[in-house]
Amino acid sequence: MRAISRLKVQLSWGTSQTLCQTENISAHGMLIKTDHPYPIGTQMAFELTVPGDREAVRGYAVVVRQTQKTRERASGVGVRFSSFEADDKKRFEALLGKLNKQKAGGASEPHR
């Protein structure tokens, strides 16, 4: 299940870093709003800011698609998670569960 969620995410690849925002997240990946068209196959590290948590969820992802202006409003890339640091996968799953619970209760943002 995909959750519409605007969270800060820092991306790192090679020696470069950039701060972006998610458009939505799921158990397998996230759609990231960015003006940089990362090529499909680009591998990157990410640090996802979790509201109310002192530490970011850290892991690695690969770009699997670029957004299409005819389909989505935001320019960006879709990434698939490849791995998480330490116990961050459990923390991410807890976050996703919380977001999906809010969505079921009608508290999430409307889909754009």
N, C-alpha and C positions, 0 to 999 in steps of 0.2 A: 504494500500500500504506500502510495506517495503522499507526503505531507507538504502542503504549501508552507514554506517557512523562510523568512528572511534572516539569515544568520551571517555573521562575519566569518570569512574563511581566508586564511593566508596561504597562498600557493608558493611553492619553491620548486624550481627546476634549474639544474646546473648551478650557476652562481647568481641567478636572478630570483627575486621575490616580488610578490604583489599582493595587495589586500583587495579582496572582492567580497561579493555578497551572494548567498545562495538564493535561488528562486524556489526550488523545492528539493526535498531529500527523500530517499527511500532506503530500504535495507541494502540495496546493491550499488547505489551511487547518488549523485546529486547533479542538479543543473545549476551552473555557476554563471552569474551575470558578469560579463567582462567584454571590453572592446577589443581585446587581443585575441585573434583567431588562432588559438593553439592548434597545430596540426593533429589530425587523428593519429593516435599511437603515442603521443607525448606522455611520458611518465613524469609524475610530480608528487612531491610530498605536500600534505595539507595539514593545517591546524585549524580546526573548527571551534569557534567560540561558543560555549554552552552557557546560556543565561543562568545565572545563579551558581555557577561552578567556577572555582578558582583556576582550574587547569583546562586547557583546550583538549579536545579529542584529536589525537595525532594519528596519521596513517599515510598510506600511499594509494594513488589512483592513476588511472590511465584515461586519456581523452578518447571517447568512443564516438562522439558526434559533435558537429557544430550546429548551432541553431539556424533555422531558416526564417527569414523575415516574413514569409507568407504564412508561417505556422505559429510563431511565437512573437510576442512583443519585444522581449528583451534579447539583446545580442549576447551570446555566450557559448558555453560548451557543456556538454554532458560528459561526466566522468564516471567510470566504474571503479569501485573500491577494489584494490588488490590485496591490501593488508592493513592492519592496525597495529599501533605500538602497544606493548604490554597488555593491560586490561582495558584499554580504551574501546575495544569492540563492545564490551559489556556496557560501558558508559554510553556509547552511541546507541545501542539497542534500547537502553532505558530512556534516552532522549526521544528516540523515534516513537516509543510506546506512549510517552507523555503527549507528544504532538498529535499522534493519531487519536488518542483519547479526547483531546481538545477538539479535534476535527469532528469526531462522532457527536460531541456535545454541542456543536455549532459555534465554538469559540474561535475557530481558525479563520484566517483571511479568506475572502472569496477568491475563487480561481479566476485568473485574468485571461 
